[in-house]
Amino acid sequence: MDSEEETLYDDVDSGNESSGDDVDFAMEVETSNPRERQTEVEEYPFEVLSTEEIVQHMVDSIKEVNTVVEIPATTTRILLNHFKWDKEKLMERFYDGDQDQLFSEARVINPFRKPAVVNRPKVKPPRRTSAADTEECEICFMVLPSSMMTGLECGHRFCTQCWGEYLTTKIMEEGVGQTIACAAHGCDILVDDATVMRLVRDSKVKLKYQHLITNSFVECNRLLRWCPSPDCNNAIKVQYVEARPVTCKCTHTFCFACGENWHDPVKCHLLRKWIKKCDDDSETSNWIAANTKECPKCNVTIEKDGGCNHMVCKNQNCKADFCWVCLGPWEPHGSSWYNCNRYDEEEAKAARDAQERSRAALQRYLFYCNRYMNHMQSLKFEHKLYASVKEKMEEMQQHNMSWIEVQFLKKAVDILCQCRQTLMYTYVFAYYLRKNNQSVIFEENQKDLESATETLSEYLERDITSENLADIKQKVQDKYRYCDSRRKVLLEHVHEGYEKDWWEYTE
């Protein structure tokens, strides 16, 4: 690789902004208890790369291949992009003896052969005029000196101004970066990076091109994935692809395999089906899962403004205690009669004709969708708890408690949010789950976790005074420890079912 090519790639800017902070490499998510099966996450090494580090990783990949194949760096990048940056696959094809076909599929001229030998579509040679060293551009039909004409190794030559306008249009208007073809009609040879950077004059266009190349590198590389958090320009690099949680420097945790928020215990393919179904049934869901409901006793319209599902009617003549999810009395929710999480299959079996079956299917979907959306909404409210918890922690420190002693509140909100997120995805898992003995155990675990989570949420929304401080602290600590243990039990049971093929699905 010559010095000109090295300079080209060394100067490449990703086109994204970066914080400039140092990056921690080989970050690993550790489990607090080695006996847990996959409840939190076993070792899954990954790196968080800034935009500058992404570009450097691309340059290093090109140089690594180039030391073996010894072809221009820009051609190497096109080949790697063709193989989705799988270096081993490229090397295997490169040395299998059919290099002409390889370069043809990648839409580049074989650098080991003269252009005249390459079998390309026949085109008219550049039209030369009688004046010495002048040519006619076949785009603008201007007769210009040969020094103002340029082209690719396919032999098509146009004036530099037409080339610049063509490339600018492709980059800025069409958003094409890595697959810009020759400007000649019917020619599919790709324009290399060096040519683009040489012919484009506008710095904004160059920056956009570099951004497109960087984005293509991440999108095509199966071991890389952009952080889906808004306004985050980092990418995650792994050693192998698996449905595991990864945490970006911006603190956002997501599933590397599918890019969605970490969704244990449901698997990626079921979550994709669920999201598509929710999108398809969005109008119905919007009407059913409205923000207001009627009190089951006095029919007064009630709006939910907190994460706790224990509702108390504000009507002075009513004061009914009920559950926001099922609209049933709240009292059974703290006992063994709690069945808010369980769908009654016997009701669905009553369907006799097609219309009733369709209605039952919709009712079943809305049952799970309602609880899924409710936990999602509650999770958003719980995130707002951090602000109020901070005020409570400051207030408690005024009651002769140290900073360390009041950390139990933050720990409780952390666990509450984890439980809400887990419960949210258990309803996706339950929607597709076919009834068997193990599914009954799963629903019992789900019921215990949900009941404990609601109690913890209720504790955290109480006012803390000097009189009830000791009592609240003990109750909160006991409850968040119980919630954490029940969450781990639920996830362990689901993962054991995956290993032993307990689970059967309805779709």
Buried (B, 14 or more C-beta within 10 A) or exposed (E): BEEEBBEBBEEBBBBBEBEEEEBEEEBEBEBEEEEBBBBBBBEBBBBBBBBBBBBBBBBEBBBEBBEEBEBBBBBBBBBBBBBBBBBEEBBEBBEEEEBBEBBBEBBBBBBEEEEEEBEBEEBEEBEEEEEEEBBBBBBEEEBBEEEBBBBBBBBBBBBBBBBBBBBBEBBBEEEBBBBBBBBBEEBEBBBBBBBBBBBBEEEEBBBBBBBBBBBBBBBBBEBBBBBEBEEBBBBBBBEEEEBBBBBBBBEBBBBBBBEBBBBBBBBBEBBEBBEEBBEEBEEEBEEBBEEEBEBBBEEEEBEBEBBBBBBEBEBEEBEBEBBBBBBBEBEBBBEEEBBBBBBEEEEBEEBEEEEEEEEBEBBBBBBBBBBBBBBBBBBEBBBEBEEEBBEBBEBBEEEEBEEEEBEBBBBBBBBBBBBBBBBBBBBBBBBBBEEEEBBEBBBBBBBBBBBBBBBBBBBBBEEBEEEEBEEBBEBBBEBBEBBBEBBBBBBBBBBEBEEEEBBEEEE
